[in-house]
Amino acid sequence: MFSRDRWEEIIEALTANWFRTILTAFGVLWGIFILVILLAAGKGLENGVKQGFSGIATNTMFMWTQVASKPYKGMPKGRRYSFEIEDVAAIKEQVPGLRFVSPRNQLGGFGGDNNVVRGLNSGAFNVYGDYPEIIQQETMDITSGRFLNYSDINGKRKVAIIGDGVESALYDKGEDPLGTYIKINGVNFMVIGTYKKKSRGGDAEEGQKEIYVPFTAFSQAFNRGNKVGWMAITAKDGSSITNLKGNIIEIIKSRHTIHPEDDRAVGNFDLYQEFSKVNGLFIALKAVAYFVGVLVLLSGIIGISNIMLIVVKERTNEIGVRRALGATPWSIRGQILMESIFLTIISGMAGIILATAVIWLVNLQLDGMDTSEMMFLNPSVNLGVVMIALTILIISGLLAGLIPAQHAIKVKPVDALRTE
């Protein structure tokens, strides 16, 4: 390994026919290049898709009421019902492993009539009655003022936090909205904060056109009593909301006299389950990238093995002289294996450097573009991938040189000396 003479022999052997060596090395270079590029492209696609989940706790489910599809205990089929604030307390008490259970009420809707007025300006916006925990489930940046707190909830304060889209629609440019009043369905609310959603994608603009008010003030101002429109429920770290979902729905069915087998009465959307499907997809894509990359790399390794066989045949006389002078089989085998590994690693590292340069250029182009609407973002590979690639190269080099090395030591010294 550390013999200078041996390395000089390796360099001389590989440079004796430059063109052949370069063509042989290109197969490995191309294989490792394809492997790294495929992994980086998969990561870029993963980043682009997952940015649609940014700004919201992924271990979350949303639950709402639907029509009962089965009669039960004297209650007719087709019956409508509503969640109540007491349901929230029951879920928190009876289902361990939950981090947040946020009851929500909503006013307005997409494309609805103008429901918010300030002076001569008006607009149609979604208005949510919420608890302070909602900011942990739908992450947003408070750009001025503050968000809701429990003093607002307990005091039923008529205060509001508005999005950037609401501010631009109701206020003049440069005007400070804090401390001013907006009228929501005829009821005055004082603005105490403004926000900007972190979420990106197609709904990013709509996400800035929402208003948050205390749940208690919403219920009082708009005559909702103890009714709850829907819930956002988040599990603790280490727990899966998918596993807890069945217990939550059973509690709702029991409290509202719904048939235990009525799967249509309680609507829900399991964000964690959808997020897990996306993760599974990208695990499969990564496996495909490794499979394709290794197959392409294998073709290059076969090329190196074939060339090494030719090299061994060309050096049969030299090998005979070495054996006659006392060289051991392991010495001959080590020489061939080192040449194979050296050629494989050098060509593989060149492929990694070329792939890194391509990834850098792609990221350079993306940096100058608006990626909020893109499904491809920040393609990259981490150090672990590079280490895996190097491991593959070393193993490949050993495999490529193994057959030629074994062929070399099987040549008898007397027969090798006779070869011209």
N, C-alpha and C positions, 0 to 999 in steps of 0.2 A: 504493500500500500504506500509506504513512504520511501520506496527506492527510486532515486532520481533516474537511474538507468532504465528502469521499467517504464517510467512515464515518458522518457525520451523515445523508447521503442513504440509505445502506444501512439504518440503524436506522429512519429515517422510512418507507422503503418496506416494511420487514417489519412495522412496528407499525401501518401504515395499516389493516390488516384482521387484528386479533389472532386471531380465531377460526380463520380460514383458515390462518394461519401455524402455530398450535398443532396443528391437525389434520395439516398437512403434516409438521411436525417429528416427530409421534408415530410415523409409519411408520419413520423412521430410528432413533428412540429404541428402538422395539420390536425392530428388527432387530439392533442392536448388543447390546441386553439379552439376547436369545435366544442370540446367539453366545457371549457371555461366560459365561452360565449353563451352556450345554452344555459348554463347555471345562472349567469348574470342576467340573461333575458328573462328567465323564469322569476328571478328575484325582482326585476323591474316590473313585471306584470303583477306580481304579488303585492308590491308596494302600491301600485296604482289602484288595484281593487280594494285593498285594505284602507286606503284613504277615505273610501266611502263609509267606513265604519268609525272613522275618527270623530271625536267630539261626542261620543256616547259610550256608556259602560256596556261592554259586549256581553257580560254575564247577566243579562237583563231580559225580562219578558214583559210584554204589554198585554193587559187583560181587559175585556169589555163584555157587556151583556148582549145576548142575542135572544131569539124567541125560543121558548121551550118546545121541543119537538115530540115530547112524550107526555101523556097524562100521568099524574102521580099524586097519590093521597088526596083525591078529590079535586086536584088542580087540573084544569083543562089543557089540552094540547094547544099550542099557539099563544100561550100566555107570555106577556111581557113583564119584566121585573127590572129593578134598578139596584145597583150596589149601594150600600149605606156606609157611613163613616165608621159604624161599629164593626163592619166587616174587616176594616183595616186593623183594628185592635185585635180581633180574633186571629187574623193571619199572623201578626207579629208574635202573639202569645203561643200559638199552637205549632208553628213551623220554625224550628231552630235552623240556623245557618243563613238567615236572611240579613242583609245589610241595610237595605232601604225598602220600605213599602210606601210609595207615594201616591195618595189619592189625587185625582185630577178632574177638574171640570173645564169645559171648553165652550167658548162663545164665538160665534162667527164661523168661518170656514173658508176653504179655498174658493175664490170666486164669489163670495157672498156679497150682500149689500153693505154699503158704508155703515159702519157701526162705531167709528171713533171720530170725534170732532174736536178741533181746537181752533177757535176763532172762525175764520173763513175757510180753513183747510179741513178736509175730511178724507177718510180712507177706509177700506175694508181690510181688517187685520184679524188674525187669530188671537184671542184673548184667553189665557189660561189661568185658572185658579189653582195655585200650587202651594206646596210646603217648601221650606228652605232646602231640603235634601235634593230637590230636582237638579240643582246646579252640579251635583256630583254624578248625576246620571246623564245629563245633557250638557257636557262641558262647554262653557262660554267664558269669554274674557269680559270682565266688567270694565268698561272704558271710562266711566265716570260715576261718582256716587257709590252706591252699594246695592247688594242684592237683598232679598227678603230675609227676615230673621223671625225668631219665635215671639218677639215683642209685637211684631206686626200681626202674627197669627192670633196671639192671645188678646190683643187689643182690637182685633177686626179693623185694622187701619186701612183706609182706602188709599193705598199707595200703589205705584206701578213702576215696573222696570221695562223700558222700551228698547227695541232693537234699532240698529243703524238705519234700516229701511224705513221704520216708522218715523224716526227723527228727521230724515231727509224729506219725508212726505208732509209732515205737519209743521216743521220749523224752518225758518230762513237760515241760510248758510251762515255759520258763525254764531248763531243764537244758542244760548245755554238753556237746555230744557229743564235742568234741575230746579225744583221748587215751583215749576209751573203746573197747571192743571189741564188734563185732557178729559173729555166727556165720553164715557163708554156706555152706549145705549141709554143716554140721558143721565148717567150718574158720574159725578166728578171724582177723579182720582188724581192725586198729586204724584208727579214724576220724581222718584228718588234715585234713579240710576239708569244708565244706558249700557248696552252690551253689544258684543259682536261674537257670533257663533264661530267655533273653530272648525266646524264641519265644512267639507268641500264637496264639489260635485254638482249635479244638476239642480239639487234643492237648496244650494247654498244661499241664493238670493232670497228665497222664501223664508229661510231660517232667520234672516235679519228683520223680517216683518212680523214679529210676534211681540205680544205684551204679556208680562207676568204680573199677577196681583195675588195677594194672600188668599188662600183657599177659603178662610172664614169670611173675609170681606166679600169675596165673590158670591158665596152662598147666600149671604144676607142681602146683598145689593140686587141679586137677580133671582131671588125667591127659590133657591134650590134646596133649602132646608138641610137635611142630613144626607141628601143624595150625592152619589159619586158617579161621575161619568165613566171613568176608566182608571186603571192603575198602572203605574210603572214599578216593577218589582225587581230588585237586584240582589243576587246572592253574595255572600261573603267570599273572599278569596279562599280557594281550596274546596269550595262547594260548587256544584253545578246547578244552575236554575232549571235545567232540563230534568234533573233527578227530583227536584223539589216541586216541580210544576203539578204533578198528580195530586200531592197532598193539598196544595193551595186550592185547586179546582174542587176537590172533595169538600173542603170547608165551605166554599161558596154554595155548592149544591145542597149541602146539609142545612145551611142557614136560610136558604130561599126555597126549600121544598121542591127540589128538582130531582128527577129520576136519576139514580146513580149511573145508569148506562146512557144517559142523554148527553152525547158528546157534542151536540150542536148548541146547547144552551149557553155555554161560556166560550166566548171567542178569545183567542190568544195568538200572540206572535212571539215565538221564541227566538230572540236575536242570537243567543248563544249557540243554538242548534244550527242556525244558518251560518254563523261564523265558523263553527266546527266543520261544516261542509266545505267552506272555502279553504280552510286549512288543509283538509283532506285532499282537495283538488291539487293544491300546490305541492304537497308531499308526493303525489303521483307524478306531477310534472317534473319534480326534481329527480325522481327515480328514472323517468324516461330519459332525462338529460344525461344522467350517468350511464344508462344503458347504451344510448346512441353514441355518446362520446367514447366510451370504452371500446365499443365495436370498431369505431373509426381508428382509435389508437391501436387496437389489436392488428389491424391491417398494416400499420406502420411497423409494429413489432415483428410481424412475419417477414416484412421486407428486410429488416435488420438481420434477422436470423438467417435468411437466405444469403445475404451478402457476407455474413461472417463465415458461412459454410464455404463460400467461394474463396474468401481470404485464407481460410485454413488449408484449402486445397492448393492455393498458390504458394503457401509457406510450408508445404509438406517436407521439403528438403531441409529447411531451417529447423523444423521441429525434430527431424531425425538427428541432426547434428547436436541439438540440445540434449536429446535423450541419450545419445552416445557419450556425451560429456558428463552425464550423471544427473541431468535435470529430472526431478521427480514428476510423476503424473499430476500431482496437485499444483506444482509450479506451472506446468503447461496449461492446466485447466484455469488457474487463477489469471494467467495472462490473457486468455481469450475472454473470460468473464469480465475482467476490468475494461478491456476495449469495448465490449458490448455495453456495459453500464455507463461508461464515460460518454460514448456516442449518444446513448438514449437520454441521459440527463442533460447534456448540452443542447440537443435538439429540442427536448421538452421544455427547458427553461426559456429557450428562444420563443417557443409557442406561447408560454405564459406571458412573457414580456410583450409580444405582439398583441395578445388578447387584452392585456391591461391597457395598452395604448388605444385600442379601439373603444374599450369601455370608457376611458377618459374622454375621448372625443365625443362620444354619444352624450355623456353627462354635461360636457361643455355646451353642446347644442341645446340640451334641455334646460340648462340654467337660464338661457335667454328667452324662454318660452313660458306662457301661462299654462302650468300643469294642473290647474284646478279641475279642468274638464277632461284630463287625459287618463287613460287606463294603463299608462306606462310611466314609471317614475323611479329615478335613481337606480338604474341597474348596477349591480355590484356583486363582488364575491368577497367573503371574509378570509382571514388568515387560515382558518380551519380547512377551507376548500383548497387553498394553495398547498397546505401540508398533505392533504389527501392526494392531490395531483402528484406531488413529489414522491409519495409512497408508491403510487401506481407506477411512476416512472422507474423507480429502483427495482420493484418486483418485475416490471416488464423487461428491464435490462438483463436481469438474471435469467428470466425465461428465454429471452432472445439468444443469449450466449450459451445456454446450457447444452443444447444439442450439438452446436459446433465444437464446444469444449470437449464433450464426450467423444465426438468423432476424432478429435485431434489426439487424444491420449490412447485411442485404440490402434493408431498407426504404429507398426513395429519399427524400431530404429533402423534395422537392416533394410527393410523395404523403403523407408523414407529416404535413406541415403542414396538409393538407386534412382530416385525420382529426379528428373531434370526440370 
